C-alpha cells in the first residue's frame, strides 16, 4: 500500500473517531439537562394548599322548619308548613290525645303533616309541637300543635290559600299558639248575651194587674157545690 493511501485511511479513521466522541458529549449534555429538570426530593408531593377540600364552599345546611307563622289578611298570624302551605285542625280529634280521627278517604282529602324525626318550630311559633305515631301502614309521625293534629287541605294549591277553612264546620286554621280560629257565626255565644236576655224578661215580683190568688177565689165561688154534683166525672 502506498504512503498516500495510508494517510488517507488514517484521516478517515480519525474523523470517524471524532464524530463518535462528539455524539457522546451531546448525549451527556442532554442527559444532564434532563436531570436538572427533575424535581428535587419532596417536590413531587403536592402542597396542602393545592389539595381541594370537597367541603370547601359548602355551608352546613340547617334543617328546615316544620311549622312556621305567616300573616293572613283575614285571619292574622296562622300556622303554615315550611313551604308556606296552610295547616288545619279537625274538630273530631281530641286535643292532646296523641291520635288522629282522620284516615282513608279523610286522609286522602286532608293529608296529615308528618316528619321523619322531630318537629322543628319556626320563629314566633308559640304552640308546642309534638309528634305521635299514626295507625297506618307507614306508621308515620304526625305533627301536633298544642295537642291538635295538623293537616293540609287538598284544595289548597299555593301558599296563602285557606280554602279548607270552615269546611263542614269542623276544619279550622290555627293561630301562633295553636288555638283554632273558628268563624264568628260558629262560635258559642258569650255569657253577656244571655245576661242581656234575662234582664229584658219581666220580673216575677212586678205587678201586672193579674192576681192568681184572687182568680182562684172567684173560680171556686162559681163552681157548683156538692149538692149540684161534680159534672159526672
C-alpha positions as a printed NumPy array, in Angstrom:
array([[   0.   ,    0.   ,    0.   ],
       [   1.345,    3.436,   -0.856],
       [   2.082,    6.027,    1.753],
       [  -0.513,    8.354,    0.253],
       [  -3.262,    5.764,    0.591],
       [  -2.323,    5.048,    4.204],
       [  -2.529,    8.701,    5.112],
       [  -5.951,    8.884,    3.537],
       [  -7.238,    5.928,    5.563],
       [  -5.762,    7.349,    8.756],
       [  -7.547,   10.649,    8.13 ],
       [ -10.857,    8.913,    7.554],
       [ -10.488,    6.882,   10.767],
       [  -9.608,    9.968,   12.796],
       [ -12.703,   11.778,   11.518],
       [ -14.876,    8.822,   12.381],
       [ -13.475,    8.69 ,   15.908],
       [ -14.007,   12.409,   16.363],
       [ -17.636,   12.046,   15.266],
       [ -18.265,    9.34 ,   17.782],
       [ -16.731,   11.35 ,   20.58 ],
       [ -18.859,   14.368,   19.641],
       [ -22.108,   12.35 ,   19.786],
       [ -21.315,   11.139,   23.291],
       [ -20.772,   14.661,   24.501],
       [ -24.109,   15.799,   23.07 ],
       [ -25.857,   12.833,   24.647],
       [ -24.305,   13.576,   28.031],
       [ -25.414,   17.208,   27.762],
       [ -28.949,   16.099,   27.003],
       [ -28.92 ,   13.722,   29.917],
       [ -27.593,   16.397,   32.249],
       [ -30.213,   18.829,   31.095],
       [ -32.877,   16.242,   31.728],
       [ -31.573,   15.555,   35.201],
       [ -31.625,   19.262,   36.017],
       [ -35.277,   19.467,   35.08 ],
       [ -36.286,   16.734,   37.521],
       [ -37.839,   17.978,   40.775],
       [ -35.792,   17.779,   43.905],
       [ -36.638,   15.291,   46.627],
       [ -40.058,   16.05 ,   48.041],
       [ -41.046,   18.418,   45.229],
       [ -43.199,   15.743,   43.62 ],
       [ -45.628,   15.836,   46.578],
       [ -48.441,   18.439,   46.206],
       [ -48.739,   21.217,   48.766],
       [ -51.651,   21.136,   51.197],
       [ -52.895,   24.381,   49.658],
       [ -53.139,   22.672,   46.28 ],
       [ -55.376,   19.886,   47.612],
       [ -59.048,   20.741,   47.124],
       [ -61.267,   20.08 ,   50.105],
       [ -64.634,   18.726,   48.897],
       [ -66.34 ,   20.573,   51.751],
       [ -64.816,   23.947,   50.78 ],
       [ -67.513,   26.383,   49.723],
       [ -70.343,   24.26 ,   51.068],
       [ -72.151,   25.645,   54.107],
       [ -73.744,   23.231,   56.517],
       [ -77.479,   23.371,   55.828],
       [ -79.768,   23.826,   58.792],
       [ -82.846,   21.596,   58.905],
       [ -85.965,   23.223,   57.529],
       [ -88.673,   24.359,   59.923],
       [ -91.647,   22.052,   60.183],
       [ -94.126,   24.729,   61.248],
       [ -93.886,   28.469,   60.715],
       [ -96.021,   31.597,   61.024],
       [ -97.447,   33.641,   58.182],
       [ -99.608,   36.745,   58.176],
       [-103.004,   36.256,   56.528],
       [-105.061,   39.284,   55.605],
       [-108.276,   37.832,   57.065],
       [-107.172,   35.517,   59.892],
       [-103.977,   37.216,   61.039],
       [-100.986,   35.101,   62.048],
       [-101.673,   31.439,   61.28 ],
       [ -99.678,   28.21 ,   61.254],
       [ -98.186,   27.014,   57.955],
       [ -95.596,   24.429,   56.986],
       [ -92.029,   25.183,   55.917],
       [ -93.221,   25.944,   52.384],
       [ -95.973,   28.326,   53.486],
       [ -98.918,   25.956,   52.954],
       [-101.774,   26.421,   55.42 ],
       [-102.266,   23.89 ,   58.226],
       [-105.609,   22.916,   59.772],
       [-107.044,   21.133,   62.8  ],
       [-110.013,   18.738,   62.891],
       [-112.818,   19.082,   65.453],
       [-113.287,   15.313,   65.529],
       [-109.793,   14.937,   67.01 ],
       [-109.331,   15.082,   70.758],
       [-106.818,   17.686,   71.815],
       [-103.759,   16.141,   73.439],
       [-104.884,   12.561,   72.829],
       [-101.919,   11.77 ,   70.593],
       [-104.051,   10.151,   67.903],
       [-105.924,   11.076,   64.733],
       [-109.528,   10.557,   63.722],
       [-108.748,   11.096,   60.028],
       [-107.878,    8.047,   57.903],
       [-108.621,    6.528,   54.482],
       [-110.774,    8.919,   52.403],
       [-110.451,   11.614,   55.042],
       [-106.652,   11.38 ,   54.959],
       [-106.715,   11.466,   51.147],
       [-108.512,   14.816,   51.219],
       [-106.777,   16.067,   54.357],
       [-103.193,   14.729,   54.294],
       [-101.524,   14.806,   57.726],
       [ -98.383,   16.821,   58.343],
       [ -95.682,   14.206,   59.024],
       [ -91.959,   14.195,   59.778],
       [ -89.186,   11.619,   59.824],
       [ -87.884,   12.655,   63.229],
       [ -88.657,   15.613,   65.475],
       [ -90.752,   18.628,   64.536],
       [ -88.956,   21.98 ,   64.36 ],
       [ -90.789,   25.205,   65.2  ],
       [ -90.003,   28.372,   63.316],
       [ -89.567,   31.828,   64.757],
       [ -92.618,   33.208,   66.611],
       [ -94.33 ,   29.806,   66.777],
       [ -95.673,   29.743,   70.323],
       [ -97.549,   26.441,   70.089],
       [ -95.725,   23.422,   71.46 ],
       [ -95.007,   20.95 ,   68.673],
       [ -95.222,   17.234,   69.375],
       [ -95.435,   14.073,   67.287],
       [ -97.336,   10.812,   67.545],
       [ -97.358,    7.606,   65.526],
       [-100.29 ,    7.23 ,   63.161],
       [-102.182,    3.97 ,   62.97 ],
       [-101.432,    3.335,   59.296],
       [ -99.2  ,    1.098,   57.207],
       [ -96.383,    3.656,   57.099],
       [ -96.535,    4.223,   60.865],
       [ -95.661,    7.82 ,   60.066],
       [ -95.13 ,   10.507,   62.693],
       [ -97.823,   13.166,   62.588],
       [ -97.157,   16.636,   63.964],
       [ -99.476,   18.245,   66.503],
       [ -99.6  ,   21.893,   67.638],
       [-100.756,   22.479,   71.199],
       [-102.133,   18.929,   71.112],
       [-104.083,   19.368,   67.85 ],
       [-103.008,   17.073,   64.973],
       [-102.154,   19.128,   61.89 ],
       [-103.398,   18.555,   58.341],
       [-103.263,   20.018,   54.84 ],
       [-106.33 ,   20.603,   52.669],
       [-106.169,   19.062,   49.212],
       [-107.977,   22.098,   47.795],
       [-105.116,   24.468,   48.673],
       [-102.7  ,   24.909,   45.773],
       [-100.235,   27.549,   46.905],
       [ -99.088,   29.48 ,   49.979],
       [-101.76 ,   31.794,   51.316],
       [-104.69 ,   29.589,   50.294],
       [-107.165,   28.894,   53.121],
       [-109.818,   27.085,   51.113],
       [-110.202,   24.485,   53.86 ],
       [-111.294,   26.994,   56.482],
       [-114.716,   26.048,   57.889],
       [-115.256,   23.031,   55.623],
       [-118.196,   21.09 ,   57.093],
       [-117.829,   23.332,   60.148],
       [-115.086,   21.06 ,   61.538],
       [-111.842,   22.175,   59.853],
       [-110.071,   25.323,   61.06 ],
       [-106.804,   27.197,   60.75 ],
       [-104.795,   27.833,   63.927],
       [-103.102,   30.889,   65.354],
       [ -99.498,   31.025,   66.549],
       [-100.232,   29.337,   69.893],
       [-102.246,   26.501,   68.317],
       [-105.711,   27.852,   69.073],
       [-108.307,   27.104,   66.356],
       [-109.614,   30.194,   64.583],
       [-113.296,   29.477,   64.027],
       [-115.678,   31.657,   62.054],
       [-117.666,   34.078,   64.205],
       [-121.048,   32.534,   63.412],
       [-119.766,   29.154,   64.59 ],
       [-118.55 ,   30.396,   67.936],
       [-120.631,   29.826,   71.065],
       [-122.423,   32.928,   72.342],
       [-120.781,   34.536,   75.311],
       [-122.376,   34.855,   78.7  ],
       [-123.041,   38.547,   78.191],
       [-125.717,   37.872,   75.595],
       [-127.547,   35.506,   77.953],
       [-127.439,   38.083,   80.734],
       [-128.93 ,   40.731,   78.456],
       [-131.733,   38.411,   77.5  ],
       [-132.61 ,   37.649,   81.115],
       [-132.553,   41.322,   82.016],
       [-135.304,   42.033,   79.466],
       [-137.703,   39.417,   80.895],
       [-140.41 ,   40.671,   83.319],
       [-139.658,   40.42 ,   86.986],
       [-141.664,   37.816,   88.937],
       [-142.478,   40.355,   91.615],
       [-143.661,   43.002,   89.181],
       [-147.376,   43.779,   89.443],
       [-149.019,   43.165,   86.093],
       [-152.599,   43.514,   87.272],
       [-153.133,   39.812,   87.438],
       [-153.651,   38.238,   90.858],
       [-153.583,   34.458,   90.739],
       [-154.985,   34.107,   94.28 ],
       [-157.889,   36.395,   93.507],
       [-158.796,   34.491,   90.353],
       [-158.685,   31.188,   92.227],
       [-161.164,   32.542,   94.792],
       [-163.53 ,   33.709,   92.082],
       [-163.282,   30.401,   90.28 ],
       [-164.128,   28.487,   93.474],
       [-167.178,   30.697,   94.057],
       [-168.513,   29.919,   90.596],
       [-168.142,   26.169,   90.878],
       [-171.192,   24.174,   91.851],
       [-171.385,   22.932,   95.386],
       [-171.544,   19.317,   96.382],
       [-175.349,   19.353,   96.094],
       [-175.061,   20.314,   92.424],
       [-172.962,   17.268,   91.516],
       [-169.484,   17.101,   90.024],
       [-170.308,   17.11 ,   86.273],
       [-170.381,   13.336,   86.242],
       [-166.531,   12.969,   86.421]])
